[in-house]
Protein backbone atom coordinates (compact mmCIF):
# COMPACT_ATOMS: atom_id res chain seq x y z
CA UNK A 1 0.00 0.00 0.00
CA UNK A 2 1.36 3.41 -1.02
CA UNK A 3 1.76 6.04 1.64
CA UNK A 4 1.01 9.68 0.75
CA UNK A 5 4.01 11.82 0.23
CA UNK A 6 4.70 14.32 2.96
CA UNK A 7 3.70 17.89 2.15
CA UNK A 8 6.55 20.32 1.53
CA UNK A 9 7.51 22.38 4.55
CA UNK A 10 6.43 25.67 2.92
CA UNK A 11 2.97 24.28 2.20
CA UNK A 12 2.56 22.81 5.68
CA UNK A 13 3.40 26.26 7.12
CA UNK A 14 0.87 28.07 4.90
CA UNK A 15 -2.46 29.09 6.46
CA UNK A 16 -4.49 26.80 4.18
CA UNK A 17 -7.77 27.59 5.87
CA UNK A 18 -7.25 31.31 5.34
CA UNK A 19 -6.17 30.83 1.72
CA UNK A 20 -9.21 28.67 1.08
CA UNK A 21 -11.45 31.37 2.52
CA UNK A 22 -9.83 33.99 0.26
CA UNK A 23 -10.36 31.78 -2.81
CA UNK A 24 -13.99 31.18 -1.81
CA UNK A 25 -14.64 34.92 -1.34
CA UNK A 26 -13.03 35.66 -4.71
CA UNK A 27 -15.22 33.06 -6.41
CA UNK A 28 -18.40 34.43 -4.78
CA UNK A 29 -17.51 38.02 -5.69
CA UNK A 30 -16.71 37.03 -9.27
CA UNK A 31 -20.08 35.31 -9.55
CA UNK A 32 -21.93 38.27 -8.07
CA UNK A 33 -20.17 40.79 -10.32
CA UNK A 34 -21.34 38.89 -13.42
CA UNK A 35 -24.94 39.39 -12.29
CA UNK A 36 -24.67 42.85 -10.78
CA UNK A 37 -27.23 44.36 -13.15
CA UNK A 38 -29.80 42.05 -11.58
CA UNK A 39 -29.52 43.61 -8.12
CA UNK A 40 -27.94 47.03 -8.68
CA UNK A 41 -30.48 49.68 -7.71
CA UNK A 42 -31.58 51.99 -10.56
CA UNK A 43 -30.31 55.02 -8.62
CA UNK A 44 -26.90 53.35 -8.30
CA UNK A 45 -26.97 52.62 -12.02
CA UNK A 46 -27.69 56.30 -12.69
CA UNK A 47 -24.84 57.45 -10.45
CA UNK A 48 -22.41 55.06 -12.15
CA UNK A 49 -23.52 56.21 -15.61
CA UNK A 50 -23.15 59.91 -14.80
CA UNK A 51 -19.82 59.35 -13.09
CA UNK A 52 -18.49 57.79 -16.28
CA UNK A 53 -19.95 60.43 -18.59
CA UNK A 54 -18.52 63.31 -16.52
CA UNK A 55 -15.23 62.45 -18.24
CA UNK A 56 -16.69 61.65 -21.66
CA UNK A 57 -19.93 63.09 -23.11
CA UNK A 58 -19.87 66.04 -20.71
CA UNK A 59 -16.57 67.26 -22.14
CA UNK A 60 -18.26 68.11 -25.46
CA UNK A 61 -20.96 70.30 -23.91
CA UNK A 62 -20.91 74.07 -23.52
CA UNK A 63 -23.67 74.02 -20.92
CA UNK A 64 -23.47 71.49 -18.11
CA UNK A 65 -26.28 70.73 -15.65
CA UNK A 66 -25.60 69.42 -12.14
CA UNK A 67 -27.65 68.50 -9.10
CA UNK A 68 -30.26 66.04 -8.00
CA UNK A 69 -33.30 64.40 -9.58
CA UNK A 70 -35.08 67.76 -10.02
CA UNK A 71 -32.53 68.71 -12.70
CA UNK A 72 -32.13 65.13 -13.94
CA UNK A 73 -35.86 64.88 -14.70
CA UNK A 74 -36.69 68.54 -15.21
CA UNK A 75 -34.07 69.89 -17.63
CA UNK A 76 -34.16 68.48 -21.19
CA UNK A 77 -30.83 69.20 -22.93
CA UNK A 78 -32.12 69.22 -26.51
CA UNK A 79 -34.66 71.96 -25.71
CA UNK A 80 -31.94 74.12 -24.20
CA UNK A 81 -29.69 73.38 -27.18
CA UNK A 82 -32.29 74.49 -29.72
CA UNK A 83 -32.92 77.81 -27.99
CA UNK A 84 -29.39 78.60 -26.80
CA UNK A 85 -27.53 77.18 -29.83
CA UNK A 86 -24.98 75.45 -27.61
CA UNK A 87 -24.48 71.74 -26.83
CA UNK A 88 -25.88 70.72 -23.43
CA UNK A 89 -25.35 67.71 -21.17
CA UNK A 90 -27.24 66.86 -17.99
CA UNK A 91 -25.21 65.34 -15.13
CA UNK A 92 -28.03 65.49 -12.57
CA UNK A 93 -28.92 62.31 -10.68
CA UNK A 94 -31.30 61.13 -8.02
CA UNK A 95 -30.07 62.14 -4.57
CA UNK A 96 -27.19 64.12 -6.07
CA UNK A 97 -25.31 66.33 -3.62
CA UNK A 98 -22.76 69.12 -3.96
CA UNK A 99 -19.67 66.91 -3.48
CA UNK A 100 -20.73 64.93 -6.55
CA UNK A 101 -21.41 68.12 -8.53
CA UNK A 102 -17.97 69.47 -7.62
CA UNK A 103 -16.12 66.29 -8.59
CA UNK A 104 -18.07 66.02 -11.84
CA UNK A 105 -17.25 69.61 -12.77
CA UNK A 106 -13.58 69.17 -11.92
CA UNK A 107 -13.40 65.95 -13.93
CA UNK A 108 -15.05 67.55 -16.95
CA UNK A 109 -12.68 70.53 -16.84
CA UNK A 110 -9.62 68.30 -16.42
CA UNK A 111 -10.82 66.23 -19.38
CA UNK A 112 -10.97 69.27 -21.65
CA UNK A 113 -14.48 70.67 -21.22
CA UNK A 114 -14.88 74.42 -21.80
CA UNK A 115 -18.40 75.20 -20.57
CA UNK A 116 -19.87 78.66 -21.07
CA UNK A 117 -22.52 78.17 -18.37
CA UNK A 118 -23.45 75.83 -15.54
CA UNK A 119 -26.90 74.93 -14.20
CA UNK A 120 -27.19 73.66 -10.62
CA UNK A 121 -29.94 72.81 -8.18
CA UNK A 122 -30.45 71.13 -4.85
CA UNK A 123 -33.63 70.06 -3.13
CA UNK A 124 -33.61 71.93 0.21
CA UNK A 125 -34.13 68.72 2.18
CA UNK A 126 -31.00 67.27 0.51
CA UNK A 127 -28.84 69.96 2.09
CA UNK A 128 -29.26 68.53 5.57
CA UNK A 129 -28.38 64.93 4.61
CA UNK A 130 -24.84 63.82 5.33
CA UNK A 131 -22.90 62.09 2.58
CA UNK A 132 -21.81 59.50 5.13
CA UNK A 133 -25.23 57.89 4.82
CA UNK A 134 -24.71 57.18 1.12
CA UNK A 135 -21.55 55.09 0.96
CA UNK A 136 -23.06 52.69 -1.58
CA UNK A 137 -23.79 55.58 -3.95
CA UNK A 138 -20.37 57.19 -3.57
CA UNK A 139 -18.78 53.81 -4.33
CA UNK A 140 -20.29 54.05 -7.82
CA UNK A 141 -18.68 57.37 -8.78
CA UNK A 142 -15.61 58.29 -6.70
CA UNK A 143 -12.12 57.11 -7.46
CA UNK A 144 -9.73 56.43 -4.58
CA UNK A 145 -8.13 59.88 -4.70
CA UNK A 146 -11.51 61.62 -4.57
CA UNK A 147 -12.62 59.39 -1.68
CA UNK A 148 -9.44 60.23 0.26
CA UNK A 149 -10.08 63.94 -0.37
CA UNK A 150 -13.69 63.66 0.76
CA UNK A 151 -12.76 61.68 3.89
CA UNK A 152 -10.07 64.25 4.73
CA UNK A 153 -12.52 67.12 4.38
CA UNK A 154 -15.09 65.20 6.42
CA UNK A 155 -12.38 64.42 9.01
CA UNK A 156 -13.67 60.88 8.99
CA UNK A 157 -11.21 58.04 8.27
CA UNK A 158 -14.05 55.56 8.79
CA UNK A 159 -15.69 56.99 5.66
CA UNK A 160 -12.65 56.01 3.61
CA UNK A 161 -12.54 52.50 5.08
CA UNK A 162 -16.24 51.96 4.43
CA UNK A 163 -15.88 53.36 0.91
CA UNK A 164 -13.00 51.06 -0.02
CA UNK A 165 -14.80 47.96 1.26
CA UNK A 166 -18.07 48.93 -0.40
CA UNK A 167 -16.44 49.68 -3.74
CA UNK A 168 -14.35 46.52 -3.75
CA UNK A 169 -16.99 43.99 -2.68
CA UNK A 170 -20.26 43.63 -4.54
CA UNK A 171 -21.63 41.56 -1.64
CA UNK A 172 -21.26 44.58 0.67
CA UNK A 173 -22.34 47.22 -1.84
CA UNK A 174 -25.57 45.45 -2.77
CA UNK A 175 -26.24 43.32 0.31
CA UNK A 176 -29.87 44.41 0.75
CA UNK A 177 -30.82 43.83 -2.87
CA UNK A 178 -29.00 40.47 -2.95
CA UNK A 179 -30.95 39.44 0.14
CA UNK A 180 -34.21 40.59 -1.47
CA UNK A 181 -33.54 38.59 -4.65
CA UNK A 182 -32.59 35.46 -2.69
CA UNK A 183 -35.79 35.64 -0.63
CA UNK A 184 -37.84 36.26 -3.76
CA UNK A 185 -36.24 33.24 -5.42
CA UNK A 186 -37.00 31.06 -2.41
CA UNK A 187 -40.63 32.18 -2.66
CA UNK A 188 -40.75 31.27 -6.33
CA UNK A 189 -40.66 34.85 -7.65
CA UNK A 190 -38.35 35.98 -10.43
CA UNK A 191 -37.38 39.55 -9.54
CA UNK A 192 -34.51 41.36 -11.21
CA UNK A 193 -33.45 44.96 -11.75
CA UNK A 194 -31.63 44.09 -14.98
CA UNK A 195 -34.26 45.35 -17.42
CA UNK A 196 -34.92 48.47 -15.35
CA UNK A 197 -31.21 49.28 -15.31
CA UNK A 198 -30.89 48.66 -19.03
CA UNK A 199 -33.94 50.87 -19.66
CA UNK A 200 -32.50 53.62 -17.46
CA UNK A 201 -29.16 53.50 -19.24
CA UNK A 202 -30.89 53.64 -22.63
CA UNK A 203 -33.01 56.61 -21.55
CA UNK A 204 -30.00 58.52 -20.20
CA UNK A 205 -28.14 57.87 -23.45
CA UNK A 206 -31.08 58.93 -25.62
CA UNK A 207 -31.65 62.16 -23.67
CA UNK A 208 -28.09 63.38 -23.04
CA UNK A 209 -28.11 62.52 -19.36
CA UNK A 210 -31.72 63.51 -18.62
CA UNK A 211 -34.21 60.94 -17.33
CA UNK A 212 -37.61 61.61 -18.90
CA UNK A 213 -40.78 60.31 -17.26
CA UNK A 214 -44.38 60.07 -18.38
CA UNK A 215 -47.19 60.83 -15.88
CA UNK A 216 -48.53 57.83 -13.98
CA UNK A 217 -51.26 59.62 -12.05
CA UNK A 218 -51.27 57.51 -8.88
CA UNK A 219 -49.37 59.74 -6.46
CA UNK A 220 -51.55 61.46 -3.87
CA UNK A 221 -50.05 64.83 -2.90
CA UNK A 222 -50.51 65.79 0.74
CA UNK A 223 -49.56 69.38 1.75
CA UNK A 224 -48.48 68.00 5.12
CA UNK A 225 -45.56 66.39 3.32
CA UNK A 226 -43.99 69.79 2.60
CA UNK A 227 -41.03 68.78 4.80
CA UNK A 228 -39.99 66.49 1.92
CA UNK A 229 -39.13 69.73 0.14
CA UNK A 230 -38.62 72.33 2.86
CA UNK A 231 -37.28 70.94 6.15
CA UNK A 232 -38.51 72.56 9.33
CA UNK A 233 -34.93 73.51 10.21
CA UNK A 234 -32.46 74.13 7.40
CA UNK A 235 -29.21 73.09 9.04
CA UNK A 236 -26.87 72.59 6.09
CA UNK A 237 -24.58 69.59 6.43
CA UNK A 238 -20.99 70.84 6.71
CA UNK A 239 -19.71 68.76 3.78
CA UNK A 240 -22.54 69.91 1.51
CA UNK A 241 -21.85 73.54 2.38
CA UNK A 242 -18.11 73.17 1.84
CA UNK A 243 -18.44 71.53 -1.57
CA UNK A 244 -21.05 74.06 -2.68
CA UNK A 245 -18.41 76.74 -2.05
CA UNK A 246 -15.76 74.69 -3.86
CA UNK A 247 -18.06 74.23 -6.85
CA UNK A 248 -18.76 77.97 -7.08
CA UNK A 249 -15.12 78.93 -6.56
CA UNK A 250 -14.06 76.53 -9.32
CA UNK A 251 -16.64 78.07 -11.66
CA UNK A 252 -15.46 81.57 -10.76
CA UNK A 253 -11.82 80.65 -11.38
CA UNK A 254 -12.82 79.79 -14.97
CA UNK A 255 -15.23 82.77 -15.25
CA UNK A 256 -18.18 80.48 -15.88
CA UNK A 257 -21.61 81.92 -15.01
CA UNK A 258 -23.81 79.74 -12.80
CA UNK A 259 -27.60 79.46 -13.00
CA UNK A 260 -29.10 78.12 -9.77
CA UNK A 261 -32.57 76.81 -10.52
CA UNK A 262 -35.35 76.58 -7.96
CA UNK A 263 -37.53 74.08 -9.76
CA UNK A 264 -41.36 74.09 -9.75
CA UNK A 265 -43.09 72.66 -6.70
CA UNK A 266 -46.65 71.37 -6.41
CA UNK A 267 -48.77 74.48 -5.62
CA UNK A 268 -50.22 72.91 -2.46
CA UNK A 269 -46.76 72.07 -1.13
CA UNK A 270 -45.43 75.52 -2.04
CA UNK A 271 -48.36 77.21 -0.31
CA UNK A 272 -47.73 75.20 2.84
CA UNK A 273 -44.02 76.06 2.68
CA UNK A 274 -44.86 79.75 2.46
CA UNK A 275 -47.40 79.52 5.27
CA UNK A 276 -44.86 77.86 7.57
CA UNK A 277 -41.98 80.11 6.48
CA UNK A 278 -39.77 77.20 5.42
CA UNK A 279 -39.80 78.27 1.76
CA UNK A 280 -38.51 81.71 2.74
CA UNK A 281 -35.83 80.11 4.95
CA UNK A 282 -34.48 78.31 1.89
CA UNK A 283 -34.69 81.47 -0.25
CA UNK A 284 -32.74 83.35 2.42
CA UNK A 285 -30.01 80.68 2.31
CA UNK A 286 -29.82 80.98 -1.49
CA UNK A 287 -29.58 84.79 -1.26
CA UNK A 288 -26.75 84.52 1.26
CA UNK A 289 -24.80 82.26 -1.10
CA UNK A 290 -25.52 84.59 -4.01
CA UNK A 291 -24.22 87.59 -2.04
CA UNK A 292 -20.81 85.87 -1.83
CA UNK A 293 -20.79 84.81 -5.48
CA UNK A 294 -21.99 87.53 -7.87
CA UNK A 295 -21.73 85.24 -10.92
CA UNK A 296 -24.83 83.33 -9.75
CA UNK A 297 -28.21 84.02 -11.32
CA UNK A 298 -31.22 82.52 -9.54
CA UNK A 299 -33.96 81.10 -11.79
CA UNK A 300 -37.00 80.74 -9.55
CA UNK A 301 -39.86 78.47 -10.65
CA UNK A 302 -41.31 77.66 -7.23
CA UNK A 303 -44.44 79.76 -7.78
CA UNK A 304 -45.00 78.80 -11.41
CA UNK A 305 -47.99 76.66 -10.33
CA UNK A 306 -47.32 73.53 -12.35
CA UNK A 307 -50.44 71.34 -12.04
CA UNK A 308 -50.40 67.82 -10.67
CA UNK A 309 -51.06 66.52 -14.19
CA UNK A 310 -47.44 67.32 -15.18
CA UNK A 311 -45.87 66.17 -11.90
CA UNK A 312 -44.78 62.64 -11.04
CA UNK A 313 -45.09 63.54 -7.35
CA UNK A 314 -44.89 66.75 -5.33
CA UNK A 315 -41.65 67.93 -6.97
CA UNK A 316 -40.62 65.84 -9.99
CA UNK A 317 -41.68 66.95 -13.45
CA UNK A 318 -42.91 64.51 -16.06
CA UNK A 319 -42.20 64.96 -19.75
CA UNK A 320 -44.65 67.75 -20.57
CA UNK A 321 -43.80 69.76 -17.46
CA UNK A 322 -40.08 69.31 -18.05
CA UNK A 323 -40.45 70.55 -21.63
CA UNK A 324 -42.25 73.74 -20.53
CA UNK A 325 -39.79 74.31 -17.69
CA UNK A 326 -36.79 73.77 -19.98
CA UNK A 327 -38.24 76.23 -22.50
CA UNK A 328 -38.66 78.94 -19.83
CA UNK A 329 -35.26 78.18 -18.34
CA UNK A 330 -33.59 78.56 -21.74
CA UNK A 331 -35.29 81.92 -22.28
CA UNK A 332 -34.12 83.18 -18.88
CA UNK A 333 -30.56 81.97 -19.52
CA UNK A 334 -30.44 83.52 -23.00
CA UNK A 335 -30.82 87.05 -21.65
CA UNK A 336 -27.79 86.55 -19.37
CA UNK A 337 -25.66 84.70 -21.88
CA UNK A 338 -26.32 87.38 -24.50
CA UNK A 339 -24.84 89.84 -21.96
CA UNK A 340 -27.82 92.14 -21.89
CA UNK A 341 -27.40 94.92 -19.37
CA UNK A 342 -29.48 95.39 -16.22
CA UNK A 343 -30.73 91.82 -16.23
CA UNK A 344 -31.95 90.75 -12.79
CA UNK A 345 -29.88 88.30 -10.77
CA UNK A 346 -33.10 86.73 -9.45
CA UNK A 347 -35.46 85.77 -12.27
CA UNK A 348 -39.03 84.64 -11.61
CA UNK A 349 -40.23 82.15 -14.20
CA UNK A 350 -43.73 82.63 -15.69
CA UNK A 351 -46.73 80.62 -14.63
CA UNK A 352 -47.28 77.26 -16.24
CA UNK A 353 -49.34 77.30 -19.42
CA UNK A 354 -50.25 74.30 -21.58
CA UNK A 355 -48.40 74.38 -24.89
CA UNK A 356 -47.84 72.05 -27.79
CA UNK A 357 -44.42 70.45 -27.41
CA UNK A 358 -42.26 70.82 -30.49
CA UNK A 359 -39.93 67.96 -29.62
CA UNK A 360 -40.45 64.27 -29.13
CA UNK A 361 -38.27 62.48 -26.62
CA UNK A 362 -38.20 58.85 -25.56
CA UNK A 363 -39.51 58.50 -22.00
CA UNK A 364 -38.50 55.83 -19.50
CA UNK A 365 -41.57 53.68 -20.16
CA UNK A 366 -40.74 53.63 -23.89
CA UNK A 367 -37.13 52.76 -23.08
CA UNK A 368 -38.39 49.88 -20.95
CA UNK A 369 -40.60 48.63 -23.79
CA UNK A 370 -37.68 48.79 -26.22
CA UNK A 371 -35.42 46.86 -23.85
CA UNK A 372 -38.11 44.24 -23.24
CA UNK A 373 -38.69 43.81 -26.98
CA UNK A 374 -34.95 43.35 -27.54
CA UNK A 375 -34.70 40.79 -24.72
CA UNK A 376 -37.53 38.66 -26.15
CA UNK A 377 -35.99 38.36 -29.60
C-alpha positions in Angstrom: 0.0 0.0 0.0 1.4 3.4 -1.0 1.8 6.0 1.6 1.0 9.7 0.8 4.0 11.8 0.2 4.7 14.3 3.0 3.7 17.9 2.1 6.6 20.3 1.5 7.5 22.4 4.5 6.4 25.7 2.9 3.0 24.3 2.2 2.6 22.8 5.7 3.4 26.3 7.1 0.9 28.1 4.9 -2.5 29.1 6.5 -4.5 26.8 4.2 -7.8 27.6 5.9 -7.2 31.3 5.3 -6.2 30.8 1.7 -9.2 28.7 1.1 -11.5 31.4 2.5 -9.8 34.0 0.3 -10.4 31.8 -2.8 -14.0 31.2 -1.8 -14.6 34.9 -1.3 -13.0 35.7 -4.7 -15.2 33.1 -6.4 -18.4 34.4 -4.8 -17.5 38.0 -5.7 -16.7 37.0 -9.3 -20.1 35.3 -9.6 -21.9 38.3 -8.1 -20.2 40.8 -10.3 -21.3 38.9 -13.4 -24.9 39.4 -12.3 -24.7 42.9 -10.8 -27.2 44.4 -13.2 -29.8 42.0 -11.6 -29.5 43.6 -8.1 -27.9 47.0 -8.7 -30.5 49.7 -7.7 -31.6 52.0 -10.6 -30.3 55.0 -8.6 -26.9 53.4 -8.3 -27.0 52.6 -12.0 -27.7 56.3 -12.7 -24.8 57.5 -10.4 -22.4 55.1 -12.2 -23.5 56.2 -15.6 -23.2 59.9 -14.8 -19.8 59.4 -13.1 -18.5 57.8 -16.3 -20.0 60.4 -18.6 -18.5 63.3 -16.5 -15.2 62.4 -18.2 -16.7 61.7 -21.7 -19.9 63.1 -23.1 -19.9 66.0 -20.7 -16.6 67.3 -22.1 -18.3 68.1 -25.5 -21.0 70.3 -23.9 -20.9 74.1 -23.5 -23.7 74.0 -20.9 -23.5 71.5 -18.1 -26.3 70.7 -15.6 -25.6 69.4 -12.1 -27.6 68.5 -9.1 -30.3 66.0 -8.0 -33.3 64.4 -9.6 -35.1 67.8 -10.0 -32.5 68.7 -12.7 -32.1 65.1 -13.9 -35.9 64.9 -14.7 -36.7 68.5 -15.2 -34.1 69.9 -17.6 -34.2 68.5 -21.2 -30.8 69.2 -22.9 -32.1 69.2 -26.5 -34.7 72.0 -25.7 -31.9 74.1 -24.2 -29.7 73.4 -27.2 -32.3 74.5 -29.7 -32.9 77.8 -28.0 -29.4 78.6 -26.8 -27.5 77.2 -29.8 -25.0 75.5 -27.6 -24.5 71.7 -26.8 -25.9 70.7 -23.4 -25.3 67.7 -21.2 -27.2 66.9 -18.0 -25.2 65.3 -15.1 -28.0 65.5 -12.6 -28.9 62.3 -10.7 -31.3 61.1 -8.0 -30.1 62.1 -4.6 -27.2 64.1 -6.1 -25.3 66.3 -3.6 -22.8 69.1 -4.0 -19.7 66.9 -3.5 -20.7 64.9 -6.6 -21.4 68.1 -8.5 -18.0 69.5 -7.6 -16.1 66.3 -8.6 -18.1 66.0 -11.8 -17.3 69.6 -12.8 -13.6 69.2 -11.9 -13.4 65.9 -13.9 -15.1 67.6 -17.0 -12.7 70.5 -16.8 -9.6 68.3 -16.4 -10.8 66.2 -19.4 -11.0 69.3 -21.7 -14.5 70.7 -21.2 -14.9 74.4 -21.8 -18.4 75.2 -20.6 -19.9 78.7 -21.1 -22.5 78.2 -18.4 -23.5 75.8 -15.5 -26.9 74.9 -14.2 -27.2 73.7 -10.6 -29.9 72.8 -8.2 -30.4 71.1 -4.8 -33.6 70.1 -3.1 -33.6 71.9 0.2 -34.1 68.7 2.2 -31.0 67.3 0.5 -28.8 70.0 2.1 -29.3 68.5 5.6 -28.4 64.9 4.6 -24.8 63.8 5.3 -22.9 62.1 2.6 -21.8 59.5 5.1 -25.2 57.9 4.8 -24.7 57.2 1.1 -21.6 55.1 1.0 -23.1 52.7 -1.6 -23.8 55.6 -3.9 -20.4 57.2 -3.6 -18.8 53.8 -4.3 -20.3 54.1 -7.8 -18.7 57.4 -8.8 -15.6 58.3 -6.7 -12.1 57.1 -7.5 -9.7 56.4 -4.6 -8.1 59.9 -4.7 -11.5 61.6 -4.6 -12.6 59.4 -1.7 -9.4 60.2 0.3 -10.1 63.9 -0.4 -13.7 63.7 0.8 -12.8 61.7 3.9 -10.1 64.3 4.7 -12.5 67.1 4.4 -15.1 65.2 6.4 -12.4 64.4 9.0 -13.7 60.9 9.0 -11.2 58.0 8.3 -14.0 55.6 8.8 -15.7 57.0 5.7 -12.6 56.0 3.6 -12.5 52.5 5.1 -16.2 52.0 4.4 -15.9 53.4 0.9 -13.0 51.1 0.0 -14.8 48.0 1.3 -18.1 48.9 -0.4 -16.4 49.7 -3.7 -14.4 46.5 -3.8 -17.0 44.0 -2.7 -20.3 43.6 -4.5 -21.6 41.6 -1.6 -21.3 44.6 0.7 -22.3 47.2 -1.8 -25.6 45.5 -2.8 -26.2 43.3 0.3 -29.9 44.4 0.8 -30.8 43.8 -2.9 -29.0 40.5 -3.0 -30.9 39.4 0.1 -34.2 40.6 -1.5 -33.5 38.6 -4.6 -32.6 35.5 -2.7 -35.8 35.6 -0.6 -37.8 36.3 -3.8 -36.2 33.2 -5.4 -37.0 31.1 -2.4 -40.6 32.2 -2.7 -40.8 31.3 -6.3 -40.7 34.9 -7.6 -38.3 36.0 -10.4 -37.4 39.5 -9.5 -34.5 41.4 -11.2 -33.4 45.0 -11.7 -31.6 44.1 -15.0 -34.3 45.4 -17.4 -34.9 48.5 -15.3 -31.2 49.3 -15.3 -30.9 48.7 -19.0 -33.9 50.9 -19.7 -32.5 53.6 -17.5 -29.2 53.5 -19.2 -30.9 53.6 -22.6 -33.0 56.6 -21.5 -30.0 58.5 -20.2 -28.1 57.9 -23.5 -31.1 58.9 -25.6 -31.6 62.2 -23.7 -28.1 63.4 -23.0 -28.1 62.5 -19.4 -31.7 63.5 -18.6 -34.2 60.9 -17.3 -37.6 61.6 -18.9 -40.8 60.3 -17.3 -44.4 60.1 -18.4 -47.2 60.8 -15.9 -48.5 57.8 -14.0 -51.3 59.6 -12.0 -51.3 57.5 -8.9 -49.4 59.7 -6.5 -51.5 61.5 -3.9 -50.0 64.8 -2.9 -50.5 65.8 0.7 -49.6 69.4 1.8 -48.5 68.0 5.1 -45.6 66.4 3.3 -44.0 69.8 2.6 -41.0 68.8 4.8 -40.0 66.5 1.9 -39.1 69.7 0.1 -38.6 72.3 2.9 -37.3 70.9 6.1 -38.5 72.6 9.3 -34.9 73.5 10.2 -32.5 74.1 7.4 -29.2 73.1 9.0 -26.9 72.6 6.1 -24.6 69.6 6.4 -21.0 70.8 6.7 -19.7 68.8 3.8 -22.5 69.9 1.5 -21.8 73.5 2.4 -18.1 73.2 1.8 -18.4 71.5 -1.6 -21.0 74.1 -2.7 -18.4 76.7 -2.1 -15.8 74.7 -3.9 -18.1 74.2 -6.8 -18.8 78.0 -7.1 -15.1 78.9 -6.6 -14.1 76.5 -9.3 -16.6 78.1 -11.7 -15.5 81.6 -10.8 -11.8 80.6 -11.4 -12.8 79.8 -15.0 -15.2 82.8 -15.2 -18.2 80.5 -15.9 -21.6 81.9 -15.0 -23.8 79.7 -12.8 -27.6 79.5 -13.0 -29.1 78.1 -9.8 -32.6 76.8 -10.5 -35.4 76.6 -8.0 -37.5 74.1 -9.8 -41.4 74.1 -9.8 -43.1 72.7 -6.7 -46.7 71.4 -6.4 -48.8 74.5 -5.6 -50.2 72.9 -2.5 -46.8 72.1 -1.1 -45.4 75.5 -2.0 -48.4 77.2 -0.3 -47.7 75.2 2.8 -44.0 76.1 2.7 -44.9 79.8 2.5 -47.4 79.5 5.3 -44.9 77.9 7.6 -42.0 80.1 6.5 -39.8 77.2 5.4 -39.8 78.3 1.8 -38.5 81.7 2.7 -35.8 80.1 4.9 -34.5 78.3 1.9 -34.7 81.5 -0.3 -32.7 83.3 2.4 -30.0 80.7 2.3 -29.8 81.0 -1.5 -29.6 84.8 -1.3 -26.8 84.5 1.3 -24.8 82.3 -1.1 -25.5 84.6 -4.0 -24.2 87.6 -2.0 -20.8 85.9 -1.8 -20.8 84.8 -5.5 -22.0 87.5 -7.9 -21.7 85.2 -10.9 -24.8 83.3 -9.8 -28.2 84.0 -11.3 -31.2 82.5 -9.5 -34.0 81.1 -11.8 -37.0 80.7 -9.5 -39.9 78.5 -10.7 -41.3 77.7 -7.2 -44.4 79.8 -7.8 -45.0 78.8 -11.4 -48.0 76.7 -10.3 -47.3 73.5 -12.3 -50.4 71.3 -12.0 -50.4 67.8 -10.7 -51.1 66.5 -14.2 -47.4 67.3 -15.2 -45.9 66.2 -11.9 -44.8 62.6 -11.0 -45.1 63.5 -7.3 -44.9 66.8 -5.3 -41.7 67.9 -7.0 -40.6 65.8 -10.0 -41.7 66.9 -13.5 -42.9 64.5 -16.1 -42.2 65.0 -19.8 -44.7 67.8 -20.6 -43.8 69.8 -17.5 -40.1 69.3 -18.0 -40.4 70.6 -21.6 -42.2 73.7 -20.5 -39.8 74.3 -17.7 -36.8 73.8 -20.0 -38.2 76.2 -22.5 -38.7 78.9 -19.8 -35.3 78.2 -18.3 -33.6 78.6 -21.7 -35.3 81.9 -22.3 -34.1 83.2 -18.9 -30.6 82.0 -19.5 -30.4 83.5 -23.0 -30.8 87.0 -21.6 -27.8 86.6 -19.4 -25.7 84.7 -21.9 -26.3 87.4 -24.5 -24.8 89.8 -22.0 -27.8 92.1 -21.9 -27.4 94.9 -19.4 -29.5 95.4 -16.2 -30.7 91.8 -16.2 -32.0 90.8 -12.8 -29.9 88.3 -10.8 -33.1 86.7 -9.4 -35.5 85.8 -12.3 -39.0 84.6 -11.6 -40.2 82.2 -14.2 -43.7 82.6 -15.7 -46.7 80.6 -14.6 -47.3 77.3 -16.2 -49.3 77.3 -19.4 -50.2 74.3 -21.6 -48.4 74.4 -24.9 -47.8 72.1 -27.8 -44.4 70.5 -27.4 -42.3 70.8 -30.5 -39.9 68.0 -29.6 -40.5 64.3 -29.1 -38.3 62.5 -26.6 -38.2 58.9 -25.6 -39.5 58.5 -22.0 -38.5 55.8 -19.5 -41.6 53.7 -20.2 -40.7 53.6 -23.9 -37.1 52.8 -23.1 -38.4 49.9 -21.0 -40.6 48.6 -23.8 -37.7 48.8 -26.2 -35.4 46.9 -23.9 -38.1 44.2 -23.2 -38.7 43.8 -27.0 -35.0 43.3 -27.5 -34.7 40.8 -24.7 -37.5 38.7 -26.2 -36.0 38.4 -29.6 
